[in-house]
C-alpha cells in the first residue's frame, strides 16, 4: 500500500543536507524562487512540530513517519531535517541532495555562535516567548532540536542555544560532514551536488533542470541578520508578533479595568 501511494503522491524533490549556518537561508530563497514549496526551520516547527518531537522521543520515527511528513513538500533544509537526511532519503530515494560545504569547523562555529547570540539577546523574541503561544511553542521545539543537533544543555523557556559547548557542536558538525562526504564517494552526479551560494544560479539550476532566473542569486542572513529577516518576512513570525500585541492589549485592558474598579470604590 505504501509503495503504491508513493508512486502516486511522492513530491519531495530536493533535500539540502548542509548543516545550519552553511547558506541554508540563501538556499531557501533560491529554491522558493525556482518554484519549490520549501520547508525551512520555522516551517518544520509550525507544520511538523509534533512529528519531530515524536522522532526525538523514546518512540522514535519510522520510514513511514518521514514519508508522511514530507510527501507534500518539494524541499527541506536546516536542522533538524539536515541531521536526519539519511532517514528522509530512505523515505524518498530519488530526492536530489544539495550539500553546502563551505566552512571550516572554526568558521562554522563562529557563524553559529554569532547568530545564536543574536537570537538569545533579541528582546522582542524574549517578549514573544512570554506573550505569544506560538513563540512559546517555538522555544520548546527549539530546545529539542538543539539538544539533538548540537548537544545544547537544558534551557529556560525564553532562551535557546545558550551554553552550547563549542567542542560538542564542532564534533557534531564534523561527524555530519564526514558522513555526507562518505556518501558522496558513491553517489550519482545526477543526485548529488556540492554547492556554494557564491557559485550563483548556474550549477544549481543545471543540477535541478531549471532555467536560470533573471534576478540575482538571493544571499540571505548576511552579517547575522537572521532575526531581523524572519521578523520582517516570515508569516509565522508575523503571527507571533500579532499574538504578542493581542496579549499586550488584553493585559493593558485588564490593568485599566482593575484600576478603574479600585478608584471607583
C-alpha positions in Angstrom: 0.0 0.0 0.0 2.8 2.4 0.9 4.7 1.6 -2.3 1.6 2.2 -4.4 0.9 5.5 -2.6 4.5 6.7 -3.2 4.2 6.1 -7.0 1.2 8.3 -7.0 1.9 11.0 -4.4 5.7 11.4 -4.0 6.7 15.1 -4.2 9.9 15.6 -2.3 12.4 16.8 -4.9 15.4 18.5 -3.1 17.0 17.8 0.3 19.6 20.4 1.4 21.9 18.4 3.7 24.5 21.0 4.6 24.4 21.9 8.3 22.7 25.0 9.7 24.7 28.2 9.0 26.2 27.0 5.7 24.0 29.1 3.4 20.6 27.4 4.2 18.6 30.7 4.2 20.1 31.6 0.8 19.1 28.1 -0.4 15.6 28.6 0.9 15.2 31.8 -1.0 16.7 30.3 -4.2 14.6 27.2 -4.2 11.5 29.2 -3.5 12.4 31.5 -6.4 12.7 28.3 -8.6 9.1 27.4 -7.7 9.6 24.8 -5.0 7.5 24.5 -1.9 10.2 24.8 0.8 10.2 23.8 4.5 12.9 25.7 6.4 13.4 25.7 10.2 10.3 27.7 11.0 8.1 25.6 8.7 9.3 22.3 10.2 8.3 23.8 13.6 5.0 25.2 12.5 3.7 22.3 10.5 5.7 19.3 11.7 6.4 20.1 15.4 4.5 17.1 16.8 6.0 14.7 14.3 9.6 15.9 15.0 9.1 15.7 18.8 8.0 12.1 18.3 11.2 11.4 16.3 13.2 12.9 19.2 11.4 10.9 21.9 11.8 7.3 23.0 9.2 6.3 20.5 11.4 7.4 17.6 10.5 7.9 13.9 9.9 5.4 11.2 10.3 5.4 7.4 6.5 5.8 7.2 6.7 8.9 9.5 9.2 10.7 7.4 7.3 9.8 4.3 4.1 11.3 5.7 5.9 14.4 6.9 7.3 15.3 3.5 5.1 13.7 0.9 3.6 17.1 0.0 6.8 19.2 0.3 9.2 19.9 -2.5 12.3 20.7 -0.5 13.5 21.0 3.1 16.7 22.1 4.8 18.3 23.2 8.1 18.1 21.5 11.4 16.6 19.1 12.3 15.9 17.9 8.7 19.5 18.0 7.6 20.6 15.9 10.7 18.1 13.2 9.6 19.0 13.4 5.9 19.6 9.6 5.7 16.2 8.8 7.1 14.5 11.3 4.8 16.5 9.9 1.8 15.4 6.4 2.7 11.8 7.6 2.5 12.4 9.4 -0.8 15.3 7.6 -2.5 15.0 9.7 -5.7 15.4 13.0 -3.9 18.2 15.3 -5.1 20.8 16.2 -2.5 22.5 19.6 -2.2 25.5 19.8 0.1 26.7 23.2 1.2 30.3 22.6 2.1 31.8 26.0 2.6 33.2 26.4 6.1 35.8 25.0 8.4 34.8 23.9 11.9 36.1 27.1 13.4 34.4 29.3 10.7 31.2 27.5 11.1 31.2 27.8 14.9 32.0 31.5 14.8 29.0 32.0 12.5 26.7 29.7 14.6 27.7 31.4 17.8 27.1 34.9 16.4 23.6 34.0 15.1 22.6 32.2 18.3 23.8 35.1 20.4 21.7 37.5 18.3 18.7 35.3 18.8 19.3 34.9 22.6 19.8 38.6 23.0 16.8 39.7 20.9 14.4 41.4 23.4 11.5 41.1 21.1 12.0 37.3 20.9 12.1 37.1 24.7 8.9 39.2 25.0 7.2 36.9 22.5 8.2 33.8 24.5 6.1 35.3 27.3 3.2 36.7 25.3 2.8 34.6 22.1 1.6 31.0 22.4 3.2 30.2 19.1 6.6 31.7 20.1 6.4 29.7 23.4 6.0 26.5 21.4 8.8 27.5 19.1 11.2 27.8 22.0 10.1 24.5 23.4 10.6 22.9 20.0 14.0 24.5 19.6 15.1 23.0 22.9 14.5 19.6 21.5 16.2 20.5 18.1 19.3 22.0 19.7 19.8 19.0 22.1 19.7 16.6 19.2 21.7 18.7 16.7 24.5 20.3 18.7 24.1 18.9 22.2 22.8 22.1 23.9 22.0 21.8 27.6 18.5 22.4 29.1 17.2 25.9 28.6 14.9 28.4 30.2 11.6 28.7 28.3 12.6 32.1 26.9 16.1 31.1 25.8 17.6 28.9 23.0 21.0 27.5 22.2 22.6 29.1 25.4 25.5 27.3 26.9 26.3 25.1 23.8 29.7 23.6 24.1 31.9 24.6 21.1 33.7 21.2 21.4 30.5 19.2 21.2 29.0 21.4 18.5 32.1 21.2 16.3 32.2 17.5 16.8 28.6 17.1 15.6 29.4 19.3 12.6 32.5 17.3 11.8 30.7 13.9 12.0 27.7 15.3 10.0 30.0 16.4 7.1 32.1 13.2 7.2 29.1 11.0 6.7 28.0 13.1 3.8 31.4 13.0 2.2 31.5 9.3 2.5 28.1 9.0 0.8 29.3 11.4 -1.9 32.0 9.0 -2.9 29.5 6.6 -4.5 26.6 9.0 -5.2 25.4 9.7 -8.7 26.2 13.2 -10.1 22.5 13.4 -11.1 21.5 13.1 -7.5 24.3 14.8 -5.5 25.6 18.4 -5.8 28.2 20.0 -3.7 27.3 23.7 -3.9 28.2 27.1 -2.5 25.8 30.0 -2.9 28.8 32.1 -4.3 28.5 30.0 -7.4 25.2 31.7 -8.1 22.4 30.1 -10.2 24.3 28.2 -12.8 25.4 24.9 -11.1 22.2 24.7 -9.1 19.8 25.3 -12.0 21.7 22.9 -14.2 21.5 20.2 -11.4 17.8 20.8 -10.9 16.9 21.2 -14.6 15.6 24.7 -14.1 16.0 27.8 -16.2 18.3 30.5 -14.7 16.2 33.3 -13.2 16.8 36.9 -14.3 17.1 38.0 -10.7 20.4 37.8 -8.9 21.0 34.9 -6.6 19.4 35.7 -3.2 22.1 36.0 -0.5 20.4 35.9 2.9 21.4 36.2 6.6 24.5 38.3 5.7 26.1 39.6 8.8 23.9 37.6 11.1 20.7 39.3 10.1 18.5 36.2 10.6 16.2 37.5 13.3 15.6 40.8 11.5 14.8 39.0 8.3 12.5 36.5 9.9 10.6 39.1 11.9 10.1 41.1 8.7 9.4 38.4 6.1 8.2 35.3 7.8 4.4 34.9 8.1 4.9 32.6 11.1 7.0 35.2 12.9 4.5 37.9 12.0 1.8 35.7 13.6 3.9 35.6 16.8 4.2 39.4 16.8 0.4 39.7 16.3 -0.3 37.3 19.2 2.1 39.3 21.4 0.3 42.5 20.5 -3.1 41.0 21.3 -1.8 39.7 24.6 -0.4 43.1 25.5 -3.7 44.7 24.6 -5.6 42.3 26.8 -3.2 42.9 29.7 -3.4 46.6 29.4 -7.2 46.4 29.3 -7.3 44.2 32.4 -5.0 46.6 34.2 -7.1 49.5 33.2 -10.3 47.7 34.4 -8.6 46.8 37.7 -7.5 50.4 38.2 -11.0 51.7 37.4 -12.6 49.3 39.9 -10.1 50.3 42.6 -10.6 54.0 42.0 -14.4 53.7 41.9 -14.6 52.1 45.4 
